[in-house]
């Protein structure tokens, strides 16, 4: 009974996701997780990840747990920031060059982009997922720069609409957009977009 309370406490503190490693640290062994799964109280949603059986898994949060270095980016970040109304078919994340994740094999659900480790943290912010959980995502300005940089492998119409929408908003931070463009070595390209779409 005490272990069930501990699991419930961990799930509450971690947005409804229990990692087997966290359970182990709390003194709950794997057999107890198996028993609770068989009893229908928790559900295994991925290797080493569990949720309350009555909950619906937040795919965005699950992917974030499964790929700790991943930051939501590109078309997924456009959606999370409200710069696109198209629900992503693939969750797009950016990881540092040289980093590996098991999710790389699942090309139908995920798409990964790489960046230099010194640029990986540039522009990280948080947003609330459609399920109400906190996600790490690049801010709007970094997202637009990334999309412009990779426009040849993304939906160009989606990117153009997002840039146009951003530039028409009152809260657009053009100085930060150009600062990121400079750091990502695409300043001239971003300026061209700004001149054409404003």
LINZI-V313238 format. One record per residue. N is the residue number from 1. RES is the residue in one letter. PHI is phi as a letter, one per 40 degrees, with the letter a starting at -180 (none if undefined). Layout:
n=N res=RES phi=PHI
n=N res=RES phi=PHI
This chain:
n=1 res=X phi=none
n=2 res=X phi=c
n=3 res=X phi=c
n=4 res=X phi=c
n=5 res=X phi=c
n=6 res=X phi=c
n=7 res=X phi=c
n=8 res=X phi=c
n=9 res=X phi=c
n=10 res=X phi=c
n=11 res=X phi=d
n=12 res=X phi=c
n=13 res=X phi=c
n=14 res=X phi=b
n=15 res=X phi=f
n=16 res=X phi=g
n=17 res=X phi=b
n=18 res=X phi=b
n=19 res=X phi=c
n=20 res=X phi=d
n=21 res=X phi=c
n=22 res=X phi=c
n=23 res=X phi=c
n=24 res=X phi=c
n=25 res=X phi=c
n=26 res=X phi=c
n=27 res=X phi=g
n=28 res=X phi=b
n=29 res=X phi=c
n=30 res=X phi=c
n=31 res=X phi=c
n=32 res=X phi=c
n=33 res=X phi=c
n=34 res=X phi=c
n=35 res=X phi=c
n=36 res=X phi=c
n=37 res=X phi=c
n=38 res=X phi=c
n=39 res=X phi=c
n=40 res=X phi=g
n=41 res=X phi=c
n=42 res=X phi=b
n=43 res=X phi=b
n=44 res=X phi=c
n=45 res=X phi=b
n=46 res=X phi=a
n=47 res=X phi=d
n=48 res=X phi=g
n=49 res=X phi=b
n=50 res=X phi=b
n=51 res=X phi=b
n=52 res=X phi=d
n=53 res=X phi=d
n=54 res=X phi=c
n=55 res=X phi=c
n=56 res=X phi=c
n=57 res=X phi=c
n=58 res=X phi=c
n=59 res=X phi=d
n=60 res=X phi=c
n=61 res=X phi=c
n=62 res=X phi=c
n=63 res=X phi=c
n=64 res=X phi=c
n=65 res=X phi=c
n=66 res=X phi=c
n=67 res=X phi=b
n=68 res=X phi=d
n=69 res=X phi=c
n=70 res=X phi=c
n=71 res=X phi=b
n=72 res=X phi=c
n=73 res=X phi=a
n=74 res=X phi=f
n=75 res=X phi=c
n=76 res=X phi=c
n=77 res=X phi=c
n=78 res=X phi=d
n=79 res=X phi=c
n=80 res=X phi=c
n=81 res=X phi=c
n=82 res=X phi=g
n=83 res=X phi=c
n=84 res=X phi=a
n=85 res=X phi=b
n=86 res=X phi=c
n=87 res=X phi=c
n=88 res=X phi=c
n=89 res=X phi=c
n=90 res=X phi=b
n=91 res=X phi=c
n=92 res=X phi=b
n=93 res=X phi=b
n=94 res=X phi=b
n=95 res=X phi=b
n=96 res=X phi=c
n=97 res=X phi=d
n=98 res=X phi=g
n=99 res=X phi=c
n=100 res=X phi=b
n=101 res=X phi=a
n=102 res=X phi=c
n=103 res=X phi=c
n=104 res=X phi=d
n=105 res=X phi=c
n=106 res=X phi=c
n=107 res=X phi=c
n=108 res=X phi=c
n=109 res=X phi=b
n=110 res=X phi=b
n=111 res=X phi=b
n=112 res=X phi=b
n=113 res=X phi=b
n=114 res=X phi=b
n=115 res=X phi=a
n=116 res=X phi=c
n=117 res=X phi=d
n=118 res=X phi=c
n=119 res=X phi=b
n=120 res=X phi=c
n=121 res=X phi=c
n=122 res=X phi=c
n=123 res=X phi=g
n=124 res=X phi=c
n=125 res=X phi=a
n=126 res=X phi=b
n=127 res=X phi=b
n=128 res=X phi=c
n=129 res=X phi=c
n=130 res=X phi=d
n=131 res=X phi=c
n=132 res=X phi=g
n=133 res=X phi=b
n=134 res=X phi=c
n=135 res=X phi=b
n=136 res=X phi=c
n=137 res=X phi=a
n=138 res=X phi=c
n=139 res=X phi=c
n=140 res=X phi=c
n=141 res=X phi=c
n=142 res=X phi=c
n=143 res=X phi=d
n=144 res=X phi=c
n=145 res=X phi=c
n=146 res=X phi=c
n=147 res=X phi=c
n=148 res=X phi=c
n=149 res=X phi=c
n=150 res=X phi=b
n=151 res=X phi=d
n=152 res=X phi=c
n=153 res=X phi=b
n=154 res=X phi=b
n=155 res=X phi=c
n=156 res=X phi=c
n=157 res=X phi=c
n=158 res=X phi=c
n=159 res=X phi=c
n=160 res=X phi=c
n=161 res=X phi=c
n=162 res=X phi=c
n=163 res=X phi=c
n=164 res=X phi=c
n=165 res=X phi=c
n=166 res=X phi=c
n=167 res=X phi=c
n=168 res=X phi=c
n=169 res=X phi=c
n=170 res=X phi=c
n=171 res=X phi=c
n=172 res=X phi=c
n=173 res=X phi=b
n=174 res=X phi=c
n=175 res=X phi=c
n=176 res=X phi=c
n=177 res=X phi=d
n=178 res=X phi=c
n=179 res=X phi=c
n=180 res=X phi=c
n=181 res=X phi=c
n=182 res=X phi=c
n=183 res=X phi=c
n=184 res=X phi=c
n=185 res=X phi=g
n=186 res=X phi=b
n=187 res=X phi=d
n=188 res=X phi=c
n=189 res=X phi=c
n=190 res=X phi=c
n=191 res=X phi=c
n=192 res=X phi=c
n=193 res=X phi=c
n=194 res=X phi=c
n=195 res=X phi=c
n=196 res=X phi=c
n=197 res=X phi=c
n=198 res=X phi=c
